[in-house]
Amino acid sequence: MASTSAEIIAFLLTISGWVLVSSTLPTDYWKVSTIDGTVITTATFWANLWKTCVTDSTGVSNCKDFPSMLALDGQAPADTHPHSPLFLPVGFFPP
């Protein structure tokens, strides 16, 4: 009985994880910054996992797709680096 409840809880956690991942990956605005002029905002920059875009004050957008994960800035790999020693040992434990 305990095994069945543990499997149900694990399944529900898995489904909730997929829902959260599916809702965050399509988001365009992971990182947003603006350059303000004296009167109006002159440019807005935003980036996500696949592209970086710039919109000027006239509303014209210019987007650049990243050709690969290696083209990302240094911040993305640095975000996961402190947790890396935890990933490998936890992966060896059986469910």
C-alpha positions as CSV (number, residue, x, y, z in Angstrom):
1,M,0.0,0.0,0.0
2,A,2.9,2.4,0.8
3,S,4.5,1.6,-2.5
4,T,1.3,2.4,-4.4
5,S,0.9,5.8,-2.7
6,A,4.6,6.6,-3.3
7,E,4.1,5.8,-7.0
8,I,1.0,8.0,-7.2
9,I,2.8,10.9,-5.5
10,A,5.8,10.5,-7.8
11,F,3.5,10.5,-10.8
12,L,1.7,13.6,-9.7
13,L,5.0,15.4,-9.1
14,T,6.2,14.4,-12.5
15,I,3.0,15.7,-14.2
16,S,3.2,19.0,-12.2
17,G,6.9,19.4,-13.3
18,W,6.0,18.9,-16.9
19,V,3.2,21.5,-16.6
20,L,5.6,24.0,-15.1
21,V,8.3,23.4,-17.7
22,S,5.7,23.6,-20.5
23,S,4.5,26.9,-19.2
24,T,7.9,28.6,-18.8
25,L,9.7,27.6,-21.9
26,P,7.5,29.5,-24.4
27,T,7.9,32.7,-22.4
28,D,9.6,35.4,-24.4
29,Y,10.6,37.7,-21.5
30,W,13.1,35.9,-19.3
31,K,15.5,38.8,-19.1
32,V,14.2,42.4,-19.9
33,S,16.1,45.6,-19.7
34,T,15.5,49.1,-21.1
35,I,17.5,52.1,-22.1
36,D,15.7,55.3,-21.1
37,G,16.1,58.6,-22.8
38,T,15.2,61.9,-21.2
39,V,11.5,61.8,-22.3
40,I,10.8,58.3,-23.7
41,T,12.1,54.8,-23.5
42,T,14.5,54.5,-26.5
43,A,15.0,50.7,-26.6
44,T,13.8,47.6,-24.8
45,F,16.0,44.5,-24.8
46,W,14.6,41.0,-23.9
47,A,16.0,37.5,-24.2
48,N,14.9,34.0,-23.6
49,L,16.4,30.5,-24.2
50,W,16.3,30.7,-28.0
51,K,16.6,34.4,-29.1
52,T,17.4,37.9,-28.1
53,C,15.3,40.9,-29.3
54,V,15.5,44.7,-29.3
55,T,12.5,47.0,-29.7
56,D,13.0,50.7,-30.3
57,S,10.6,53.5,-29.5
58,T,8.9,53.3,-32.9
59,G,7.9,49.7,-32.2
60,V,10.3,48.1,-34.7
61,S,11.7,44.8,-33.3
62,N,14.9,43.1,-34.3
63,C,15.4,39.5,-33.1
64,K,18.5,37.3,-33.4
65,D,18.1,33.5,-32.9
66,F,20.9,31.7,-31.1
67,P,22.4,29.1,-33.4
68,S,23.2,26.7,-30.6
69,M,23.4,26.4,-26.8
70,L,27.1,27.3,-27.0
71,A,26.1,30.7,-28.3
72,L,24.5,31.7,-25.1
73,D,26.1,34.2,-22.8
74,G,28.2,33.0,-19.8
75,Q,25.4,33.5,-17.3
76,A,23.2,30.5,-18.3
77,P,25.8,27.8,-17.5
78,A,26.9,29.7,-14.4
79,D,23.4,29.6,-13.0
80,T,23.5,25.8,-12.8
81,H,27.2,25.3,-11.9
82,P,26.9,25.6,-8.1
83,H,24.3,22.8,-8.1
84,S,26.3,20.5,-10.4
85,P,27.9,18.5,-7.6
86,L,24.5,17.5,-6.3
87,F,23.1,16.3,-9.7
88,L,25.4,13.3,-10.1
89,P,25.1,11.6,-6.7
90,V,21.3,12.1,-6.7
91,G,21.0,10.4,-10.1
92,F,22.5,7.2,-8.8
93,F,19.8,6.6,-6.2
94,P,17.1,4.2,-7.4
95,P,13.5,5.4,-7.1
